[in-house]
């Protein structure tokens, strides 16, 4: 295996066919997702994508890294797509038979090149955000880092929530609690109302741009009701998400669903799809008509859509909102793990960081 480091996005884009052939259908590994994130949300960062290539010039592994030097005195190696985009289940990407070898080779290369001006320069912390502790491939990556003598610190984030899908909606509905079945029954009755219309961005009768405006409005309305600014208050985030969404929509891998009631938008959901899973990335509700329980309606439609497509799972992704547990879901732990390179400066900075966290926790505890 030979390794190639990409530090320029235009050069990487020339080889995107290799990227797409390797990553499969998982939405948060797609080139368009990560490239748009880097161009828009990561525009102050440096690209550092490491690729493993076999003797036939086929890609067998990708380490989707970038370097963040935006914080004073702290240089951080992190995943493309991490942070505000909340890309979940991130890891090094490799074919199954090459996974362990690529992880070992990539980390050996990383350790050798930390501090080298021609490649990575100084790195004070390696931050793996959005990783699942239940993913054996991620656990193996962390084991390799640990085997190289790196200290680490793990912070629990909000979890992902997945439901295993049977072959019919009736089978799934039967697994819900009695109170939940009453909710889905009420949702079905409301959806059968002649005043209800379901709009989809994959339907040529509707303009994606028009549906997008509705979706953003409903999402922001819900966030503002909760006293939050909402992610679309950041125009860069909206630009990133829309530009990442459209190519996947063209490949039937992304969809916007809108429910209209009495010709007025009631609920919206933005979804991505892999070969086996339907992912709810974001949703929105008309907060003036919560008595109609729009959340149950949009989730019922989306799950029925996933079952009709023959998918195995429905994933609500990151966020511990109470409603997710009602859908017969299993919580997937998601964490941020920081590994500290084996040098005195990095370890000293890590000690200061730990002290700062403890002080913040003490101050917060004293105020509660």
N, C-alpha and C positions, 0 to 999 in steps of 0.2 A: 504494500500500500504506500502510495506517495501522498503527501499533503500539500494543499495549496491554500494560501491565505488571501482572501478577497478584502481589500480595504477601500474599494471603489464600487459604488452601486451600479454604475453604468457597465462596468466590466462583469459584475455578477449577473446583470440582466441579460447579457449576451449568452449566458449559460443557463438561463432559466428553464430550458427544456429538460436539462439534467436534474435540476431542482424538482420540477413538477413530477418527473418520472419516479423520483425517490420518495417524496413525502406522502403520496397517497391522497386520501380524501379528507383527512382531518383539517377543519377550517383554519385553525390557528397556526398551522404549519405552512399554509399556502404562501407562495411567493408574493402574490398581490397583497395579502394581509401584512406580511412582515416588511415588504418594500415600502408600502404606503405609510406604515407606522414610522419607519426610519426617516422617510422624507418629510413627514409632517410633524409627528410628535417627538421624533428623535433627531430633529435637524441640527441640534447642537452636539450630537454624539459622533463617535468615530466607528465606522464599520470594521468588524474583525471576524468575518465569517470564515471558519476553517472547514475545508472539505477533504474527505478521504477519497482517493481515486484508485481504481484497480488497474491491472496490467492491460486491460482492454479499453482504458479511458472511460470506464463507467463509474459514476459516483456511487459510493457505498456508504457514505456518512456525511452528515452536516452538523457542525457545531454553530448554531445561529447566534453568535455573540456580537456585542458592540461594547465600546468603552465610553464610560461616562466620566468626564473630567470637569463637570459643571460645578461641583461642590469644592470649596476651598480646601486644599491639602488632602483631598480624598479622591483617588482614582479607582473607579469601580468597573469590573467586567460584569456584564449582565446579559440577559436574553433579549433579543429583538422581540418586540411585542409585549414586554412586561410593563408594569406600572399602571398608568391610567387606563390602558386598553383592557386590563384584566383578562389577558389571554391565559386560559387555564390549561393545566396538564402539560406544561412545557418540559422539554428535556432535549438531550442530544438526539438527532434523528439518524437512524441507520436501519438497513435491512436486518431482519431477525438473525440470520446466520452470521452477520458481521457486527452485531451490536456490541458485544463485550470487547472484541478486539478494537473497534473504533473508539470506544470510551477510553480504554487504556492508552491507546496511541495518542489520542487528542489531549488527554490530561498530561501525559509525559511531555508532549510538545508545549503545552501551556506552561508547565512548571519551568521548563528550560528557557522559555522566551519571556517570562515575566522579568522586566527590567531591561530587556534588550531594546535599544532605541530604534533599530531597523524594523522591529515587528510590533510588539505591544507597548513598549515603554514601561514605566512603573505602574504596577497594579497593587492597590492596598487591600482590596477585598473582592472576592468573587461571590456575586449575589445571584442565587437561584430562586427566583420568585415565581409563584404560580405552579409549583410542583406538587404532585400528589404523593403522599406517603404510602399509598396503596398500589403504586405502580412499580413492579419489580425492576423495570429498566431504570427508573429514576433512583430507586434504592441502590442499584448497582453502581450508578454514577457517584452517588454520595459515598459509598463504600470505597471506591477507588480514590476519591479525594482524601478520605480518612486514612487510607493505607499509605498515602504519601506524607503523613504526619501533619496535616493541616488541622488547626483548631477550627471549631465551627460553632455557630449559634443559630438555633432555629426558633422562629416566631410563628405561631399558629395564626392563620388568616381565616376569614369566613370560608365555610366549606362549600363544595359542590353538592348537588342533590340529583340523584339519578333514580329513575323508575324503570324496571324491566318490563318490556311490553309483550303481552301475549298476542295471539293471532287475531283477537277480536276485541272491540271496545267493551262488549258485554262481559267478557272474562276479566278485563281490568277493573271495570266498575264493581264487579262482585267482590273484589279484594279490598275495596274501600270500607271505612267504618260506616256504621248506619247513618250517622249524621252527615258524613260526606256524601253518601248516596242520595240523601235528600237534596244536597246542594247541586249535584250533577243532574238530578232529575229536574230540578227547577231551572237549571241552565238550559237543558234540552227543550223544555217547554217554551222558554223565552226565545230560543233560537228558531223554533218552529213558527213563531209569530210572523205574519205576513209583512209586518213593518220592519223586519230584520233583513239586512243584506250583508253578505260576507264578500269582501273585496280582497283580491290577491294580486301582488305585483307580477306574478307569472301569467296572469290572465291578460291577453293583449288588449282587452277592452279598457284597461286602466293604465294610467300613466304612473310610472314608478316615482317620478318627481313629485306629482301631486299627492300620492300616498305617503311619500316621505315627509312632506310638510305636515300632514295630519298626524303621523306617528310622532314626530318631534314635539308638536304641540301637546299631545296627550301625555307623552313622557314627562315633559317639563311641568305640566299641570300637576301630575302625581308627585313629583319631587318637591315642588313648591308647597304643596299641601303638607308635606312632611317637614317643612322648614329647611329644605336643602336647595342649593343653587341648581342642581341638575347638570349632567355632563354636557348638555348641549349649550349651556351658558359659555362654554369654551368653543369658539368657532373652529379652532384647529382640530378639536376632537370630532366635530361633525364632519369636517372636510375629510379627515382620515377615514371615518366609518363609512361614509357614503362612497368614497373611491374604492375602498376594499370590498364593499358589498356588491357593487355593480358587476364586476367580472364574475363573481361567484353566482350571482343571479343569472347571468347569461349562460352559465354552465348547469343551471337548475340545482345549484348548491346553496342558494339563499332565497329567502322569501319574506315579504312584508304582508301581514294579514291585518285587515281592518274590519271591525264590526260596526255597521251603521244601524242605528235604531231611530225610526221616525225621521230618516234622511239626515241624521246628525251623528257624527262619529262618537262611538261609545267606548271602544277598546282597540288596542293595537299591539302587535307583537312582531319583533324582528327575529328571524330564525336562520340558522345555518344547518347544513346537513352533511354528514359523512356517509360512508357506505352502510353504516349500521346504527347511527344515532342522530336524533333530531335535537338541536341545541337551541334553547331559548336564551338569546343574548340580552335583549331588553324588551320592555313592554311599557304601555301607557294606558291610562284610564281617564274617563271623564269624571272628575271628582265631584261634580254637581249631581251625578246620577248613580251614586254608589249603592243606592237601594236596589238597583237592578243587578247587583253583584256581577259586574262585567268581567272581573278576573276569572271567575269560574267558567264563563262563556268562552273567553279567548283560549284558556288552557284546554278546555274540552275539545274545541275545534282542532287545536294544534296536535293534541295527542291522537285524535281520530285520524288526522292526516298522516301522522307518523306510522300508525298501525296499517293504514291503507297502502303505504309505501313499502310495507314489509320490513320496517326497521326494528331493531332489537331493544333500543333504549330511547328514553326521553330524558334530556339533561337540562336542568334549570340553571346550571353553572353556579358561579360563586355568589354567595350571599345567604345569610342565615335568617331570612324573613320567615316568620312562623307559617305562612300559608304553604310553603313547599313541603313540609313534613306531612301535610294532609293527603298528599297524592300517592301514598304508599311508596315513598322514596327511601333510598339509603343515602346517608350523608357520606361524602367523600372528603376526607381531611385534605386541606390545601395549606401549604406552608411557604415561608420564605426562609431559606437557609443561607447563611453567610459563611464562606470558607476563607480562612486567613492565610495568605502565603507565608512560607517559612523564612521570614526575615524580621529583624528586630524592629525596624520602623513600622512595618505593617502590624506587628503584634502590639506595639506601644499604642498605635492609633486605635486598635481594637479594644485595648484596656480602657482608654479614654471614653470610647463609645459606650462600653458596658457601664462605666461609672455614670455617664450622662443619663442612660436609661434608668438606672436605679434611682438617681436623684429625681427624675421626672415622675417615676412611680411613687416615690415618697411624698412629693408635693401634691400629686393627685389624690393620694390616700388621705392626706391631712385635710384636704378640702371637702372630702366626701363624708 
